Amino acid sequence: MKKNIKKNTTEEPKVHEELKGFSININKFGEMESSIQVDKINEFLNENVEDKRLNNNSEEE
């Protein structure tokens, strides 16, 4: 028997200044709904996150 436990979260998660107000939800059709456009999220990730797959390929060569 599963119990549905809901947490009351009043604290906002710590986020980067550029991502303040970001939220993402999945609607009843399985589609993602985001408060920030996907292109802006991808741009932020490209600038701030290192792609480990690219580093592994350059080390092997």
Protein Blocks (a to p, Z undefined) as FASTA:
>chain_A
ZZddddddfbdcdddfklgoiacdddfkopacdfbdfklmmmmmmmmpccfklmmmmmmZ
Z
